[in-house]
Every structure is written in C-alpha cells, then in structure tokens.
Amino acid sequence: MTTTFKRILALGASLATLSACGADDIASPGTGVDITINNPAPAPTPTPTGTPTVVAAGACPTLTNDGSVTLTDRGTISGPTGSYRICELPSLIAKTVTLPKITGLLYAMNGRVDVGCDGGFSAPTTGAPHASTTVGCGTLTADTNVTLNIDAGVILYARTGQSWLAVNRGNKINAVGTASAPIIFTSQDNVAGLNTDNSIGQWGGVVLLGRGKVTDCVLGSVAAGTCERDTEGAVNKAYFGGNDDSYNAGRMSYVQIRYSGFVLSADKELQALTGEAIGTGTQLDHIQSHNSSDDGSEWFGGAPKMKYYISTGADDDSLDVDTGARMSVQYALLIQRPGEGDALMEIDSNGNESNTPRTDLKVVNFTAIQPLASNQNNSTGDKASTLFRGNSDTTLYNGMIISPNNECIRMTSNTDAANRATLTAKSVVLQCSGTGDAKYIGDGSGSAPFTAAQVRGFITGDASNNESFVNTLTMTFVNGANENAVNPTDPGSLATGSVIAAGFFTASPTPYRIGAAWAGNTAWYAGWTCNSSFANLSGGSACTSLPTT
C-alpha cells in the first residue's frame, strides 16, 4: 500500500531529501516536502470513535500579574477529539511561569520559543554587559534564571514546522507529568487528526542547552577549555558548552514528544529531544520520542543521565550520542518502524578523534528492535543495527539487539589504534542476519580499521553474551522464556570512576532480568505512553490521537 504523509512547510520552503550522516556531519535524513513511501500495509491504528468529547476553553489564562509573559488567543482548533482554545506562547519567555492544565486548551508554539536568556559560556555574575545570542535579550551581565513549569496533562503543539522549544543556558524546564497525565509535545496535524503511523517531521523538537564539556568546537577550543557549539539548523545561534558537567537544565518526566524533526535549514534538522552539554543535575525519566524524522534523541557533550526512555518510529537513529557526551541510560525501548529508520544506536565523536573528553555511552537494560522488513537490510547509511565510531567508548549490559534482517554491530575506525572506538558488552544477546563474522561489519579509513572478526570479538570475548540468540518476546518487546533464562550482570559498579552518580544503575526490580520489560517490570511504560501499530505500549491513546482527559 502507498502511504503519503504531509510535512508542514515553513515560509513556503521546498527542501530536498537529505542523506544519512557521516563522521563529519551529525545531521540526518529528512525532508521538508511531501514524500511517498511504499510500505507493506500496517495494522490499523485505533482512532477515536463516537462524537468528540472535548469542548474549547473560554479564554487563555493569565501567566504573570505584570503582563511580562502574555499568551495570545488564536481562537480555536478542532479535531477528532473535540475543540480547543489555542493559547500561543511568546517567542521569549522572560520570566518564570507555569502553564496550567485547563480542559479544552492547548498551548501553541509559532516558531522558535526561547526559555530565558543565555548569560554566556561561564554565566558571569559581574562585569561589563555583553550581547546575548538569544533574540530579544539585548545585553546581559548574567543569566536570567527563568524556569518554564508545565503542569501534568498539558499539551503543547507546533503551529508551524519551524517551531521548537529552546531552554537556554542558565534557565530551566520543569515539565513533570504523571503516569495518568503525561505532558505531550506534538504537531498541528496531530491535533487535527491528519496523522498516520508513518507521519514524521512536522515540527522541530525540544532542545536543552547547558554548560557541560563538548568537543568539535565552533567557538573556542578544547585545549583552552573554552569549547562551544551551536544548535544544528538554528538560524539565530543557540550556543551550548562550558566546564560544568553537573549542569542542571531542570526536569522532564512522563513526557511524550511526537512527530518532530523538521528541517530548520539546509541539511540540518532537530529530533524529538536534543540534549546539548547538559549535566548530571538534569533529571530525565519516562520520556517517549515518537516518529521523529531524525533521531529519537541526540546528545551533544555534557554528562546526561536518563531512565525509562522509549524511542518508537525514529526515521534515523533511535539513540545518538556524540561530541564528547558521557551518557548513562537504564531501561530503554528502541523500536523502529518496519522498513524505516537507520541504526538503533549511533555513537561517535564527529570525526575529531583526538579530542577529549571521549564520547562515552553506558546503556543498561535495553531492548532494541528492528522489525523484519524486506527493505531493511543495509539500505541505510549506518549499514548495521548499531554503529560505534572513533574516539568513543560504549558499554552495553543486560540487553538485546533483535534485527533479523540486518548485521548487528558495525565499528568504524578513521584513526589510529589509540583513538578508535571500544565496546564492552556483558549479558547481551543478538539475533541478526548472517553467521559468524558475517553478523558484524568492521571498516575504516585510518591506520587501524576494524575487521569483522575484531568486532565479533567484543561480543564472543565474554561468555555472558550470546550471538546466536532466538527471541521469544511477547507483545513485541516483553521478555519470554529465552530472555528470562539469560543471567544478568549487576551494573552497580559502572558508576565507579565516572561522572555518573553512585546508585544510578541498579539491579532492580526483583527478579532482575536482561532487557527493558519483563513480568514484574512492565508498569513503568504503561499509561503515560501512546500506541502505534508497531509498538503497543499499553498507553492511554493512539499516537495519532490526543487524550480526552
């Protein structure tokens, strides 16, 4: 069946299809025009039945008594679930505010929305004023320390493709939903009921900017400790980077980010959630990225930590970590759409192989799935189900890569032996195409390229791993007998000598298994997530619809 889906067009721009990213280009495939995909017909996604139940609120709330942050009433919008009052956020949120949950009301973004003003690389508290890089902020001597609070159950949507939320350095987000009332970021087409299970790339996404260490500088240098980068595709620069790996960008819990990844400028697009040099002080848990046209989430530098992460339907990588990020993740479901997506994980240093800190990813308790599809066999830029590149160190514990029609792991070295990537795996099982060395890809253009046999050795060198696994998963991603029979490895020691706080990785709940979900450990993803034909997460509603409560 041929499924055509619409991408929101900004300023009438017509943007061409992009190619997959390489070692020197972090951007990833996506388009800004209507495109046609020939896929097998997916199982139907549930849609609302009966009459719409939501009635538009009568007015927009007042956020601040002094009128410094004013919502603009844009009338109403209707969809299958009812009608809603549209309350548009200003382009700059210059004072701490709370977006209350009001039945029949949606908060809208009409272009880039900045949370606070950026005080610069080191957040000076004294000294001569300097020009802020944030539009509308004028000159500053310090951060503005603005917090955007978002109540449980709030829905925010993008009125244009080029809409995105930028939480600037020196400011915070406090978006805390609940298991029964998640916070949802989505697109106008989703509100209007126009989306299908193949809709992607309809707005930018959520970007958290911080002051952790980064590499691949656009300003300053690694050697001088002054390295900064700017957000991909942002016409007006949104800088990140610093020397504070404990940086606190706030909290996001029980949040869905749907249909993101619009192309902001040539060859550059965002993903659902982008972490840019945020640190260990930032709390991220219970995050679902759904149908991003780029990565499910991407992490540039800093030392982010995240628990209970779900990426469904990413059109590029489900998890992408680079430019010196030292990231820790526990409990991750990475599920791609049949026949779509690139790597389940891509880890690299963006070609700057001698820069430090080295990119470092630790993932514990993960289930990573590329559904069997005839056109998902080396048809994407990363070639294998996971890609680990130069000057990066990846540690995988207690997980599975299920990709029956693709190689499991590719490792690329465009450098010398001292700087190329490393991989440590314990209690990891693989179900991929090929036998023996053919399950792996080793390559590179440097003085010490990998061979397939060397890549295989990272798995077979530890007896706790199994490269010939046959999955017995139920409900697509919940452990069956074979998964539960694998002995897990206690991850508690992984925080030793690293930026991770002790106690982040835990061998719980009891019984403790490999993977992300098993009997006794399924409640964490239920209720607050949304469902699709390829990933039924026992959520409150279909991703193509909105909740009515």
Secondary structure, 3 states (H helix, E strand, C coil): CEEEECCCCCCCCCCCCCCCCECCECCCCCCCCCEEEECCCCCCCCCCCCCCCECCCCCCCCCCCCCCCCCEEEEEEEECCEEEEEEECCCEECCCEEECCCCCEEEEECCEEEECCCCCCCCCCCCCCEECCCCCCCEECCCCCCEEEECCCCEEEECCCCCEEEECCCCEEEEECCCCCCEEEEEHHHHHCCCCCCCCCCECCEEEECCCCCCCCCECCCCCCCCEEECCCCCCCCEECCCCCCCCCEEEEEEEEECECCEEECCEECCCEEEECCCCCCEEEEEEEECCCCCCEEEECCCCEEEEEEEECCCCCCEEEECCCEEEEEEEEEECCCCCCCCCEEECCCCCCCCCCCEEEEEEEEEEECCCCCCCCCCCCCCCCEEECCCEEEEEEEEEEEECCCCCEEEECCCCCCCCCEEEEEEEEEEECCCHHHHEEEECCCCCCCCHHHHHHHHHCCCCCECCCCCCCECCCECCHHHHCCCCCCCHHHHCCCCCCCCCCCCCCCCCCCCCCCCCCCHHHCEEEEEECCECCCEEEECCCCCCC
